[in-house]
Amino acid sequence: MRIFIDADGCPVVRLTLGTAKKHHIPVTIVCDTAHEFPRYDAEVITVDKGADSADFALVNLMNKGDIAVTQDYGLAAMCLAKKAYAINQNGLVYNSDNIDSLLMSRHIAKKLKRSGKHLKGPAKRTSDNDKEFAAALEKLITETLGKDG
């Protein structure tokens, strides 16, 4: 098992690295050239800047049973197709029960935005969000390791 972080705009890199270290799970941070992650406790892969370039690089590196940390529904769907796991920065574990509705809501939001509607952005991140993410990642790792063991 490996953990991959879609690091472009990811607020939980530090939390993910701490949890992974506790379980001795290697981490790969994937970002584009607009971001820098000089980390010594994870492999960092930097790809050329481009639409979804980091997402495609990340999913191509993943194997069955790996975990991706991403807030991108499209990337999460690709991870699920590879029989990998995906979790967002607030602790939502993407699965076959929720991914279709999340993709549909993204599609509708993009259509509204293109038509000139102003959509409200996400709420400001809180320490409770960090706690929920950490607990959900811990649970996902524990359950995943239990399946493989």
N, CA, C and O atoms as a GROMACS GRO file, in nm:
protein
  596
    1MET      N    1   0.084  -0.118   0.000
    1MET     CA    2   0.000   0.000   0.000
    1MET      C    3   0.089   0.124   0.000
    1MET      O    4   0.192   0.131   0.068
    2ARG      N    5   0.044   0.221  -0.079
    2ARG     CA    6   0.107   0.353  -0.082
    2ARG      C    7  -0.003   0.458  -0.070
    2ARG      O    8  -0.119   0.433  -0.102
    3ILE      N    9   0.035   0.574  -0.023
    3ILE     CA   10  -0.057   0.687  -0.020
    3ILE      C   11  -0.005   0.790  -0.120
    3ILE      O   12   0.112   0.826  -0.118
    4PHE      N   13  -0.094   0.837  -0.204
    4PHE     CA   14  -0.063   0.941  -0.301
    4PHE      C   15  -0.140   1.066  -0.264
    4PHE      O   16  -0.260   1.059  -0.236
    5ILE      N   17  -0.073   1.180  -0.264
    5ILE     CA   18  -0.138   1.306  -0.232
    5ILE      C   19  -0.145   1.391  -0.358
    5ILE      O   20  -0.043   1.422  -0.419
    6ASP      N   21  -0.267   1.428  -0.395
    6ASP     CA   22  -0.290   1.525  -0.501
    6ASP      C   23  -0.264   1.660  -0.436
    6ASP      O   24  -0.356   1.721  -0.380
    7ALA      N   25  -0.141   1.707  -0.442
    7ALA     CA   26  -0.097   1.815  -0.356
    7ALA      C   27  -0.133   1.955  -0.404
    7ALA      O   28  -0.114   2.051  -0.329
    8ASP      N   29  -0.183   1.970  -0.523
    8ASP     CA   30  -0.220   2.102  -0.570
    8ASP      C   31  -0.340   2.152  -0.488
    8ASP      O   32  -0.454   2.113  -0.512
    9GLY      N   33  -0.312   2.239  -0.393
    9GLY     CA   34  -0.418   2.294  -0.309
    9GLY      C   35  -0.463   2.202  -0.197
    9GLY      O   36  -0.574   2.219  -0.146
   10CYS      N   37  -0.383   2.108  -0.156
   10CYS     CA   38  -0.421   2.012  -0.052
   10CYS      C   39  -0.382   2.064   0.086
   10CYS      O   40  -0.264   2.086   0.113
   11PRO      N   41  -0.481   2.086   0.175
   11PRO     CA   42  -0.450   2.140   0.308
   11PRO      C   43  -0.409   2.035   0.412
   11PRO      O   44  -0.382   2.071   0.526
   12VAL      N   45  -0.403   1.907   0.374
   12VAL     CA   46  -0.377   1.803   0.474
   12VAL      C   47  -0.250   1.722   0.444
   12VAL      O   48  -0.241   1.605   0.481
   13VAL      N   49  -0.155   1.783   0.378
   13VAL     CA   50  -0.030   1.712   0.347
   13VAL      C   51   0.038   1.669   0.477
   13VAL      O   52   0.075   1.552   0.492
   14ARG      N   53   0.054   1.762   0.569
   14ARG     CA   54   0.122   1.732   0.696
   14ARG      C   55   0.051   1.622   0.774
   14ARG      O   56   0.115   1.530   0.826
   15LEU      N   57  -0.081   1.631   0.783
   15LEU     CA   58  -0.159   1.529   0.855
   15LEU      C   59  -0.144   1.392   0.790
   15LEU      O   60  -0.131   1.291   0.860
   16THR      N   61  -0.147   1.390   0.658
   16THR     CA   62  -0.133   1.262   0.586
   16THR      C   63   0.004   1.202   0.610
   16THR      O   64   0.016   1.082   0.636
   17LEU      N   65   0.108   1.285   0.603
   17LEU     CA   66   0.244   1.235   0.626
   17LEU      C   67   0.259   1.178   0.766
   17LEU      O   68   0.324   1.075   0.784
   18GLY      N   69   0.200   1.243   0.866
   18GLY     CA   70   0.209   1.194   1.003
   18GLY      C   71   0.141   1.060   1.022
   18GLY      O   72   0.195   0.970   1.087
   19THR      N   73   0.023   1.046   0.965
   19THR     CA   74  -0.050   0.919   0.976
   19THR      C   75   0.022   0.808   0.900
   19THR      O   76   0.031   0.696   0.948
   20ALA      N   77   0.072   0.839   0.782
   20ALA     CA   78   0.144   0.739   0.702
   20ALA      C   79   0.270   0.692   0.774
   20ALA      O   80   0.302   0.573   0.774
   21LYS      N   81   0.342   0.786   0.833
   21LYS     CA   82   0.464   0.751   0.906
   21LYS      C   83   0.433   0.654   1.020
   21LYS      O   84   0.507   0.559   1.044
   22LYS      N   85   0.324   0.681   1.091
   22LYS     CA   86   0.284   0.595   1.203
   22LYS      C   87   0.262   0.450   1.158
   22LYS      O   88   0.289   0.356   1.232
   23HIS      N   89   0.211   0.434   1.035
   23HIS     CA   90   0.183   0.300   0.982
   23HIS      C   91   0.291   0.249   0.888
   23HIS      O   92   0.276   0.142   0.828
   24HIS      N   93   0.399   0.322   0.874
   24HIS     CA   94   0.512   0.285   0.786
   24HIS      C   95   0.466   0.267   0.642
   24HIS      O   96   0.505   0.172   0.574
   25ILE      N   97   0.384   0.360   0.596
   25ILE     CA   98   0.332   0.356   0.459
   25ILE      C   99   0.403   0.465   0.378
   25ILE      O  100   0.403   0.581   0.418
   26PRO      N  101   0.462   0.428   0.266
   26PRO     CA  102   0.528   0.529   0.183
   26PRO      C  103   0.426   0.625   0.121
   26PRO      O  104   0.314   0.587   0.086
   27VAL      N  105   0.470   0.751   0.107
   27VAL     CA  106   0.384   0.856   0.052
   27VAL      C  107   0.451   0.918  -0.070
   27VAL      O  108   0.571   0.943  -0.072
   28THR      N  109   0.370   0.941  -0.172
   28THR     CA  110   0.415   1.013  -0.290
   28THR      C  111   0.327   1.136  -0.306
   28THR      O  112   0.204   1.127  -0.312
   29ILE      N  113   0.391   1.251  -0.313
   29ILE     CA  114   0.322   1.378  -0.335
   29ILE      C  115   0.333   1.410  -0.483
   29ILE      O  116   0.443   1.414  -0.538
   30VAL      N  117   0.219   1.434  -0.547
   30VAL     CA  118   0.219   1.467  -0.690
   30VAL      C  119   0.165   1.609  -0.706
   30VAL      O  120   0.057   1.641  -0.657
   31CYS      N  121   0.242   1.693  -0.774
   31CYS     CA  122   0.201   1.832  -0.795
   31CYS      C  123   0.252   1.879  -0.931
   31CYS      O  124   0.334   1.812  -0.994
   32ASP      N  125   0.204   1.994  -0.974
   32ASP     CA  126   0.257   2.050  -1.098
   32ASP      C  127   0.360   2.158  -1.065
   32ASP      O  128   0.384   2.189  -0.949
   33THR      N  129   0.418   2.214  -1.168
   33THR     CA  130   0.529   2.308  -1.149
   33THR      C  131   0.487   2.438  -1.081
   33THR      O  132   0.574   2.516  -1.043
   34ALA      N  133   0.358   2.462  -1.066
   34ALA     CA  134   0.312   2.583  -0.996
   34ALA      C  135   0.325   2.568  -0.844
   34ALA      O  136   0.308   2.666  -0.771
   35HIS      N  137   0.356   2.447  -0.796
   35HIS     CA  138   0.367   2.422  -0.652
   35HIS      C  139   0.502   2.357  -0.624
   35HIS      O  140   0.556   2.284  -0.707
   36GLU      N  141   0.556   2.385  -0.507
   36GLU     CA  142   0.680   2.321  -0.465
   36GLU      C  143   0.661   2.253  -0.332
   36GLU      O  144   0.602   2.310  -0.240
   37PHE      N  145   0.710   2.132  -0.322
   37PHE     CA  146   0.702   2.055  -0.198
   37PHE      C  147   0.839   1.997  -0.167
   37PHE      O  148   0.864   1.880  -0.198
   38PRO      N  149   0.926   2.074  -0.106
   38PRO     CA  150   1.058   2.020  -0.070
   38PRO      C  151   1.045   1.935   0.056
   38PRO      O  152   1.071   1.984   0.167
   39ARG      N  153   1.005   1.810   0.041
   39ARG     CA  154   0.981   1.721   0.154
   39ARG      C  155   1.088   1.613   0.156
   39ARG      O  156   1.126   1.559   0.052
   40TYR      N  157   1.136   1.583   0.274
   40TYR     CA  158   1.234   1.476   0.289
   40TYR      C  159   1.168   1.349   0.341
   40TYR      O  160   1.232   1.244   0.346
   41ASP      N  161   1.041   1.357   0.379
   41ASP     CA  162   0.972   1.241   0.434
   41ASP      C  163   0.872   1.182   0.336
   41ASP      O  164   0.787   1.101   0.374
   42ALA      N  165   0.883   1.221   0.208
   42ALA     CA  166   0.795   1.166   0.104
   42ALA      C  167   0.862   1.184  -0.031
   42ALA      O  168   0.944   1.273  -0.051
   43GLU      N  169   0.825   1.098  -0.123
   43GLU     CA  170   0.869   1.116  -0.261
   43GLU      C  171   0.784   1.227  -0.321
   43GLU      O  172   0.662   1.230  -0.302
   44VAL      N  173   0.846   1.319  -0.393
   44VAL     CA  174   0.773   1.427  -0.458
   44VAL      C  175   0.792   1.414  -0.608
   44VAL      O  176   0.905   1.409  -0.658
   45ILE      N  177   0.681   1.408  -0.680
   45ILE     CA  178   0.684   1.402  -0.826
   45ILE      C  179   0.620   1.531  -0.877
   45ILE      O  180   0.504   1.559  -0.847
   46THR      N  181   0.695   1.607  -0.952
   46THR     CA  182   0.646   1.732  -1.008
   46THR      C  183   0.630   1.713  -1.159
   46THR      O  184   0.723   1.672  -1.228
   47VAL      N  185   0.511   1.744  -1.208
   47VAL     CA  186   0.481   1.728  -1.350
   47VAL      C  187   0.460   1.866  -1.412
   47VAL      O  188   0.437   1.964  -1.342
   48ASP      N  189   0.467   1.872  -1.545
   48ASP     CA  190   0.443   1.998  -1.614
   48ASP      C  191   0.304   2.050  -1.582
   48ASP      O  192   0.210   1.973  -1.562
   49LYS      N  193   0.295   2.182  -1.577
   49LYS     CA  194   0.166   2.244  -1.550
   49LYS      C  195   0.075   2.224  -1.671
   49LYS      O  196   0.117   2.245  -1.785
   50GLY      N  197  -0.046   2.183  -1.646
   50GLY     CA  198  -0.144   2.161  -1.752
   50GLY      C  199  -0.271   2.108  -1.691
   50GLY      O  200  -0.272   2.057  -1.579
   51ALA      N  201  -0.378   2.119  -1.766
   51ALA     CA  202  -0.508   2.073  -1.716
   51ALA      C  203  -0.500   1.926  -1.676
   51ALA      O  204  -0.479   1.838  -1.759
   52ASP      N  205  -0.517   1.900  -1.549
   52ASP     CA  206  -0.523   1.765  -1.493
   52ASP      C  207  -0.394   1.685  -1.509
   52ASP      O  208  -0.397   1.562  -1.495
   53SER      N  209  -0.282   1.749  -1.538
   53SER     CA  210  -0.157   1.674  -1.557
   53SER      C  211  -0.116   1.599  -1.430
   53SER      O  212  -0.071   1.485  -1.438
   54ALA      N  213  -0.130   1.663  -1.314
   54ALA     CA  214  -0.094   1.596  -1.189
   54ALA      C  215  -0.191   1.481  -1.161
   54ALA      O  216  -0.151   1.376  -1.110
   55ASP      N  217  -0.318   1.500  -1.194
   55ASP     CA  218  -0.418   1.395  -1.170
   55ASP      C  219  -0.387   1.270  -1.252
   55ASP      O  220  -0.390   1.158  -1.201
   56PHE      N  221  -0.357   1.290  -1.380
   56PHE     CA  222  -0.327   1.175  -1.466
   56PHE      C  223  -0.198   1.106  -1.423
   56PHE      O  224  -0.189   0.983  -1.427
   57ALA      N  225  -0.098   1.183  -1.384
   57ALA     CA  226   0.026   1.123  -1.336
   57ALA      C  227   0.001   1.040  -1.211
   57ALA      O  228   0.051   0.928  -1.199
   58LEU      N  229  -0.077   1.095  -1.119
   58LEU     CA  230  -0.106   1.025  -0.994
   58LEU      C  231  -0.179   0.894  -1.020
   58LEU      O  232  -0.138   0.790  -0.969
   59VAL      N  233  -0.285   0.898  -1.098
   59VAL     CA  234  -0.364   0.777  -1.118
   59VAL      C  235  -0.283   0.671  -1.195
   59VAL      O  236  -0.305   0.552  -1.175
   60ASN      N  237  -0.193   0.714  -1.280
   60ASN     CA  238  -0.109   0.617  -1.353
   60ASN      C  239  -0.008   0.549  -1.262
   60ASN      O  240   0.041   0.441  -1.295
   61LEU      N  241   0.025   0.610  -1.150
   61LEU     CA  242   0.119   0.550  -1.054
   61LEU      C  243   0.051   0.454  -0.957
   61LEU      O  244   0.116   0.370  -0.896
   62MET      N  245  -0.081   0.468  -0.942
   62MET     CA  246  -0.154   0.392  -0.841
   62MET      C  247  -0.174   0.245  -0.878
   62MET      O  248  -0.180   0.208  -0.995
   63ASN      N  249  -0.183   0.166  -0.774
   63ASN     CA  250  -0.217   0.024  -0.788
   63ASN      C  251  -0.337  -0.006  -0.699
   63ASN      O  252  -0.376   0.074  -0.614
   64LYS      N  253  -0.394  -0.122  -0.721
   64LYS     CA  254  -0.506  -0.168  -0.639
   64LYS      C  255  -0.466  -0.162  -0.491
   64LYS      O  256  -0.358  -0.206  -0.453
   65GLY      N  257  -0.556  -0.107  -0.409
   65GLY     CA  258  -0.532  -0.100  -0.265
   65GLY      C  259  -0.460   0.025  -0.217
   65GLY      O  260  -0.452   0.048  -0.097
   66ASP      N  261  -0.407   0.106  -0.310
   66ASP     CA  262  -0.344   0.231  -0.271
   66ASP      C  263  -0.451   0.332  -0.230
   66ASP      O  264  -0.570   0.311  -0.254
   67ILE      N  265  -0.407   0.440  -0.168
   67ILE     CA  266  -0.498   0.545  -0.123
   67ILE      C  267  -0.456   0.677  -0.185
   67ILE      O  268  -0.338   0.711  -0.187
   68ALA      N  269  -0.554   0.750  -0.237
   68ALA     CA  270  -0.529   0.886  -0.287
   68ALA      C  271  -0.598   0.985  -0.196
   68ALA      O  272  -0.712   0.964  -0.154
   69VAL      N  273  -0.529   1.094  -0.165
   69VAL     CA  274  -0.589   1.205  -0.091
   69VAL      C  275  -0.612   1.315  -0.194
   69VAL      O  276  -0.517   1.373  -0.247
   70THR      N  277  -0.739   1.342  -0.223
   70THR     CA  278  -0.772   1.439  -0.326
   70THR      C  279  -0.909   1.500  -0.301
   70THR      O  280  -0.997   1.437  -0.243
   71GLN      N  281  -0.924   1.624  -0.344
   71GLN     CA  282  -1.056   1.686  -0.339
   71GLN      C  283  -1.121   1.687  -0.477
   71GLN      O  284  -1.228   1.743  -0.495
   72ASP      N  285  -1.054   1.625  -0.574
   72ASP     CA  286  -1.101   1.622  -0.712
   72ASP      C  287  -1.186   1.498  -0.737
   72ASP      O  288  -1.136   1.385  -0.730
   73TYR      N  289  -1.314   1.519  -0.764
   73TYR     CA  290  -1.406   1.406  -0.785
   73TYR      C  291  -1.367   1.322  -0.907
   73TYR      O  292  -1.379   1.200  -0.905
   74GLY      N  293  -1.321   1.388  -1.011
   74GLY     CA  294  -1.280   1.315  -1.132
   74GLY      C  295  -1.163   1.222  -1.104
   74GLY      O  296  -1.163   1.107  -1.147
   75LEU      N  297  -1.064   1.272  -1.032
   75LEU     CA  298  -0.949   1.189  -0.994
   75LEU      C  299  -0.995   1.076  -0.903
   75LEU      O  300  -0.950   0.962  -0.918
   76ALA      N  301  -1.083   1.106  -0.809
   76ALA     CA  302  -1.134   1.002  -0.719
   76ALA      C  303  -1.202   0.891  -0.798
   76ALA      O  304  -1.183   0.773  -0.768
   77ALA      N  305  -1.280   0.927  -0.900
   77ALA     CA  306  -1.348   0.827  -0.982
   77ALA      C  307  -1.247   0.739  -1.055
   77ALA      O  308  -1.266   0.618  -1.065
   78MET      N  309  -1.139   0.799  -1.106
   78MET     CA  310  -1.036   0.720  -1.174
   78MET      C  311  -0.966   0.626  -1.076
   78MET      O  312  -0.932   0.513  -1.113
   79CYS      N  313  -0.944   0.671  -0.954
   79CYS     CA  314  -0.882   0.586  -0.852
   79CYS      C  315  -0.972   0.466  -0.820
   79CYS      O  316  -0.925   0.353  -0.810
   80LEU      N  317  -1.100   0.493  -0.803
   80LEU     CA  318  -1.194   0.384  -0.775
   80LEU      C  319  -1.197   0.283  -0.888
   80LEU      O  320  -1.209   0.163  -0.864
   81ALA      N  321  -1.185   0.330  -1.012
   81ALA     CA  322  -1.183   0.239  -1.127
   81ALA      C  323  -1.062   0.147  -1.123
   81ALA      O  324  -1.065   0.037  -1.178
   82LYS      N  325  -0.955   0.190  -1.059
   82LYS     CA  326  -0.834   0.108  -1.046
   82LYS      C  327  -0.837   0.022  -0.920
   82LYS      O  328  -0.736  -0.041  -0.885
   83LYS      N  329  -0.951   0.018  -0.851
   83LYS     CA  330  -0.967  -0.058  -0.727
   83LYS      C  331  -0.877  -0.003  -0.616
   83LYS      O  332  -0.831  -0.076  -0.528
   84ALA      N  333  -0.854   0.128  -0.622
   84ALA     CA  334  -0.782   0.198  -0.517
   84ALA      C  335  -0.884   0.274  -0.433
   84ALA      O  336  -1.003   0.273  -0.464
   85TYR      N  337  -0.838   0.338  -0.329
   85TYR     CA  338  -0.924   0.415  -0.240
   85TYR      C  339  -0.896   0.563  -0.259
   85TYR      O  340  -0.786   0.602  -0.300
   86ALA      N  341  -0.995   0.646  -0.228
   86ALA     CA  342  -0.976   0.790  -0.235
   86ALA      C  343  -1.052   0.855  -0.120
   86ALA      O  344  -1.161   0.812  -0.083
   87ILE      N  345  -0.990   0.958  -0.063
   87ILE     CA  346  -1.047   1.030   0.051
   87ILE      C  347  -1.021   1.179   0.029
   87ILE      O  348  -0.917   1.218  -0.024
   88ASN      N  349  -1.118   1.263   0.070
   88ASN     CA  350  -1.095   1.406   0.052
   88ASN      C  351  -1.040   1.469   0.180
   88ASN      O  352  -1.025   1.401   0.282
   89GLN      N  353  -1.010   1.596   0.174
   89GLN     CA  354  -0.945   1.668   0.283
   89GLN      C  355  -1.031   1.683   0.407
   89GLN      O  356  -0.982   1.722   0.512
   90ASN      N  357  -1.160   1.651   0.396
   90ASN     CA  358  -1.249   1.659   0.512
   90ASN      C  359  -1.286   1.521   0.566
   90ASN      O  360  -1.366   1.510   0.659
   91GLY      N  361  -1.229   1.417   0.508
   91GLY     CA  362  -1.253   1.282   0.558
   91GLY      C  363  -1.360   1.204   0.484
   91GLY      O  364  -1.393   1.092   0.524
   92LEU      N  365  -1.413   1.260   0.376
   92LEU     CA  366  -1.511   1.186   0.297
   92LEU      C  367  -1.438   1.079   0.216
   92LEU      O  368  -1.350   1.110   0.135
   93VAL      N  369  -1.474   0.954   0.238
   93VAL     CA  370  -1.417   0.845   0.160
   93VAL      C  371  -1.507   0.826   0.038
   93VAL      O  372  -1.626   0.797   0.051
   94TYR      N  373  -1.448   0.844  -0.079
   94TYR     CA  374  -1.524   0.826  -0.202
   94TYR      C  375  -1.549   0.677  -0.224
   94TYR      O  376  -1.462   0.594  -0.196
   95ASN      N  377  -1.668   0.643  -0.273
   95ASN     CA  378  -1.699   0.504  -0.301
   95ASN      C  379  -1.805   0.496  -0.412
   95ASN      O  380  -1.850   0.599  -0.462
   96SER      N  381  -1.842   0.376  -0.448
   96SER     CA  382  -1.939   0.358  -0.558
   96SER      C  383  -2.077   0.411  -0.521
   96SER      O  384  -2.160   0.435  -0.609
   97ASP      N  385  -2.104   0.430  -0.392
   97ASP     CA  386  -2.234   0.483  -0.350
   97ASP      C  387  -2.244   0.634  -0.361
   97ASP      O  388  -2.355   0.688  -0.371
   98ASN      N  389  -2.130   0.705  -0.360
   98ASN     CA  390  -2.138   0.851  -0.361
   98ASN      C  391  -2.073   0.919  -0.481
   98ASN      O  392  -2.099   1.037  -0.505
   99ILE      N  393  -1.990   0.850  -0.555
   99ILE     CA  394  -1.912   0.917  -0.660
   99ILE      C  395  -1.998   0.968  -0.774
   99ILE      O  396  -1.971   1.076  -0.827
  100ASP      N  397  -2.101   0.895  -0.814
  100ASP     CA  398  -2.185   0.941  -0.925
  100ASP      C  399  -2.256   1.072  -0.892
  100ASP      O  400  -2.260   1.164  -0.975
  101SER      N  401  -2.312   1.082  -0.772
  101SER     CA  402  -2.382   1.206  -0.735
  101SER      C  403  -2.283   1.322  -0.719
  101SER      O  404  -2.317   1.436  -0.750
  102LEU      N  405  -2.163   1.294  -0.671
  102LEU     CA  406  -2.062   1.399  -0.660
  102LEU      C  407  -2.019   1.450  -0.798
  102LEU      O  408  -2.005   1.570  -0.818
  103LEU      N  409  -2.000   1.358  -0.890
  103LEU     CA  410  -1.964   1.398  -1.027
  103LEU      C  411  -2.077   1.478  -1.091
  103LEU      O  412  -2.051   1.575  -1.163
  104MET      N  413  -2.200   1.438  -1.067
  104MET     CA  414  -2.314   1.511  -1.122
  104MET      C  415  -2.323   1.652  -1.064
  104MET      O  416  -2.349   1.748  -1.137
  105SER      N  417  -2.300   1.665  -0.934
  105SER     CA  418  -2.305   1.798  -0.873
  105SER      C  419  -2.194   1.886  -0.928
  105SER      O  420  -2.214   2.007  -0.946
  106ARG      N  421  -2.078   1.829  -0.955
  106ARG     CA  422  -1.968   1.905  -1.016
  106ARG      C  423  -2.007   1.951  -1.156
  106ARG      O  424  -1.981   2.066  -1.193
  107HIS      N  425  -2.069   1.863  -1.232
  107HIS     CA  426  -2.112   1.895  -1.367
  107HIS      C  427  -2.214   2.010  -1.365
  107HIS      O  428  -2.203   2.104  -1.444
  108ILE      N  429  -2.311   2.002  -1.277
  108ILE     CA  430  -2.414   2.106  -1.267
  108ILE      C  431  -2.351   2.239  -1.224
  108ILE      O  432  -2.387   2.345  -1.277
  109ALA      N  433  -2.258   2.235  -1.130
  109ALA     CA  434  -2.192   2.357  -1.085
  109ALA      C  435  -2.114   2.422  -1.198
  109ALA      O  436  -2.115   2.544  -1.212
  110LYS      N  437  -2.047   2.342  -1.280
  110LYS     CA  438  -1.973   2.397  -1.394
  110LYS      C  439  -2.067   2.460  -1.495
  110LYS      O  440  -2.036   2.565  -1.552
  111LYS      N  441  -2.181   2.396  -1.519
  111LYS     CA  442  -2.279   2.453  -1.613
  111LYS      C  443  -2.332   2.586  -1.562
  111LYS      O  444  -2.345   2.682  -1.638
  112LEU      N  445  -2.362   2.594  -1.431
  112LEU     CA  446  -2.411   2.718  -1.372
  112LEU      C  447  -2.306   2.828  -1.381
  112LEU      O  448  -2.338   2.943  -1.413
  113LYS      N  449  -2.182   2.793  -1.354
  113LYS     CA  450  -2.074   2.891  -1.360
  113LYS      C  451  -2.057   2.945  -1.502
  113LYS      O  452  -2.038   3.065  -1.522
  114ARG      N  453  -2.062   2.854  -1.601
  114ARG     CA  454  -2.050   2.897  -1.741
  114ARG      C  455  -2.164   2.989  -1.782
  114ARG      O  456  -2.147   3.074  -1.870
  115SER      N  457  -2.280   2.972  -1.719
  115SER     CA  458  -2.395   3.055  -1.754
  115SER      C  459  -2.394   3.188  -1.679
  115SER      O  460  -2.487   3.268  -1.692
  116GLY      N  461  -2.290   3.212  -1.599
  116GLY     CA  462  -2.277   3.340  -1.531
  116GLY      C  463  -2.321   3.342  -1.386
  116GLY      O  464  -2.313   3.445  -1.321
  117LYS      N  465  -2.366   3.230  -1.336
  117LYS     CA  466  -2.408   3.224  -1.195
  117LYS      C  467  -2.284   3.224  -1.106
  117LYS      O  468  -2.183   3.160  -1.137
  118HIS      N  469  -2.294   3.296  -0.996
  118HIS     CA  470  -2.184   3.299  -0.898
  118HIS      C  471  -2.215   3.197  -0.790
  118HIS      O  472  -2.318   3.206  -0.723
  119LEU      N  473  -2.126   3.102  -0.773
  119LEU     CA  474  -2.146   2.997  -0.672
  119LEU      C  475  -2.061   3.027  -0.549
  119LEU      O  476  -1.949   3.076  -0.560
  120LYS      N  477  -2.115   2.997  -0.434
  120LYS     CA  478  -2.043   3.016  -0.309
  120LYS      C  479  -1.933   2.911  -0.298
  120LYS      O  480  -1.956   2.794  -0.328
  121GLY      N  481  -1.816   2.953  -0.256
  121GLY     CA  482  -1.703   2.862  -0.239
  121GLY      C  483  -1.716   2.782  -0.110
  121GLY      O  484  -1.812   2.798  -0.036
  122PRO      N  485  -1.618   2.696  -0.085
  122PRO     CA  486  -1.622   2.615   0.036
  122PRO      C  487  -1.605   2.700   0.162
  122PRO      O  488  -1.548   2.809   0.157
  123ALA      N  489  -1.654   2.649   0.272
  123ALA     CA  490  -1.640   2.718   0.400
  123ALA      C  491  -1.493   2.717   0.443
  123ALA      O  492  -1.416   2.632   0.400
  124LYS      N  493  -1.457   2.813   0.527
  124LYS     CA  494  -1.320   2.821   0.577
  124LYS      C  495  -1.286   2.693   0.655
  124LYS      O  496  -1.369   2.642   0.731
  125ARG      N  497  -1.167   2.643   0.635
  125ARG     CA  498  -1.122   2.520   0.700
  125ARG      C  499  -1.106   2.542   0.850
  125ARG      O  500  -1.058   2.647   0.894
  126THR      N  501  -1.147   2.443   0.928
  126THR     CA  502  -1.139   2.452   1.074
  126THR      C  503  -1.054   2.338   1.129
  126THR      O  504  -1.020   2.244   1.057
  127SER      N  505  -1.021   2.347   1.256
  127SER     CA  506  -0.946   2.239   1.320
  127SER      C  507  -1.031   2.113   1.328
  127SER      O  508  -0.978   2.002   1.328
  128ASP      N  509  -1.164   2.128   1.335
  128ASP     CA  510  -1.252   2.011   1.332
  128ASP      C  511  -1.240   1.936   1.200
  128ASP      O  512  -1.245   1.813   1.198
  129ASN      N  513  -1.224   2.010   1.089
  129ASN     CA  514  -1.203   1.944   0.959
  129ASN      C  515  -1.076   1.858   0.963
  129ASN      O  516  -1.075   1.746   0.912
  130ASP      N  517  -0.971   1.912   1.023
  130ASP     CA  518  -0.846   1.835   1.034
  130ASP      C  519  -0.866   1.709   1.117
  130ASP      O  520  -0.815   1.603   1.081
  131LYS      N  521  -0.939   1.721   1.228
  131LYS     CA  522  -0.964   1.605   1.314
  131LYS      C  523  -1.047   1.499   1.241
  131LYS      O  524  -1.020   1.380   1.251
  132GLU      N  525  -1.148   1.544   1.168
  132GLU     CA  526  -1.232   1.451   1.092
  132GLU      C  527  -1.152   1.380   0.983
  132GLU      O  528  -1.168   1.260   0.962
  133PHE      N  529  -1.066   1.456   0.915
  133PHE     CA  530  -0.980   1.394   0.813
  133PHE      C  531  -0.888   1.290   0.876
  133PHE      O  532  -0.879   1.177   0.828
  134ALA      N  533  -0.819   1.329   0.983
  134ALA     CA  534  -0.723   1.238   1.047
  134ALA      C  535  -0.792   1.109   1.094
  134ALA      O  536  -0.737   1.000   1.076
  135ALA      N  537  -0.909   1.121   1.152
  135ALA     CA  538  -0.982   1.002   1.199
  135ALA      C  539  -1.026   0.915   1.082
  135ALA      O  540  -1.017   0.793   1.088
  136ALA      N  541  -1.074   0.978   0.976
  136ALA     CA  542  -1.120   0.901   0.860
  136ALA      C  543  -1.004   0.832   0.790
  136ALA      O  544  -1.018   0.717   0.747
  137LEU      N  545  -0.889   0.900   0.777
  137LEU     CA  546  -0.772   0.838   0.714
  137LEU      C  547  -0.723   0.721   0.798
  137LEU      O  548  -0.690   0.615   0.744
  138GLU      N  549  -0.718   0.739   0.927
  138GLU     CA  550  -0.676   0.632   1.018
  138GLU      C  551  -0.768   0.510   1.002
  138GLU      O  552  -0.720   0.397   0.994
  139LYS      N  553  -0.898   0.534   0.998
  139LYS     CA  554  -0.994   0.425   0.982
  139LYS      C  555  -0.977   0.357   0.846
  139LYS      O  556  -0.981   0.234   0.838
  140LEU      N  557  -0.960   0.434   0.740
  140LEU     CA  558  -0.942   0.377   0.607
  140LEU      C  559  -0.817   0.291   0.600
  140LEU      O  560  -0.820   0.181   0.545
  141ILE      N  561  -0.707   0.340   0.657
  141ILE     CA  562  -0.583   0.262   0.658
  141ILE      C  563  -0.601   0.133   0.736
  141ILE      O  564  -0.562   0.026   0.689
  142THR      N  565  -0.659   0.142   0.853
  142THR     CA  566  -0.679   0.024   0.938
  142THR      C  567  -0.767  -0.079   0.868
  142THR      O  568  -0.736  -0.198   0.868
  143GLU      N  569  -0.877  -0.034   0.809
  143GLU     CA  570  -0.966  -0.126   0.738
  143GLU      C  571  -0.899  -0.187   0.616
  143GLU      O  572  -0.914  -0.306   0.588
  144THR      N  573  -0.824  -0.105   0.543
  144THR     CA  574  -0.756  -0.153   0.423
  144THR      C  575  -0.648  -0.254   0.458
  144THR      O  576  -0.636  -0.358   0.392
  145LEU      N  577  -0.570  -0.225   0.560
  145LEU     CA  578  -0.465  -0.319   0.603
  145LEU      C  579  -0.528  -0.449   0.651
  145LEU      O  580  -0.473  -0.557   0.630
  146GLY      N  581  -0.644  -0.439   0.716
  146GLY     CA  582  -0.715  -0.559   0.764
  146GLY      C  583  -0.762  -0.647   0.648
  146GLY      O  584  -0.761  -0.770   0.659
  147LYS      N  585  -0.802  -0.586   0.538
  147LYS     CA  586  -0.844  -0.662   0.420
  147LYS      C  587  -0.729  -0.736   0.355
  147LYS      O  588  -0.745  -0.846   0.304
  148ASP      N  589  -0.611  -0.672   0.358
  148ASP     CA  590  -0.495  -0.732   0.293
  148ASP      C  591  -0.427  -0.835   0.381
  148ASP      O  592  -0.352  -0.920   0.332
  149GLY      N  593  -0.452  -0.828   0.512
  149GLY     CA  594  -0.382  -0.916   0.604
  149GLY      C  595  -0.456  -1.036   0.628
  149GLY      O  596  -0.411  -1.122   0.704
   0.00000   0.00000   0.00000
